[in-house]
């Protein structure tokens, strides 16, 4: 599972999906929650993936525009 926190702006989910696809990671389920605070809003995204990301793959996700945090979760 992958936990992602991001600024709620257009294109973030698309760039996240493209980056995971290039890494050969399949998404089986995605849940998005929005937190509105004043004039800005943030999202929390939980992705069920077919495998865990390695450190380099996670670093690529963390470097995407508007991503404020990304973590691999093992359940």
Secondary structure, DSSP 4 states (H G I P E B T S, - for coil): -EEEEEE--TTHHHHHHHHHHHTTPPEEEEEEEEEEETTEEEEEEEEEESS---HHHHHHHHTSTTEEEEEE---
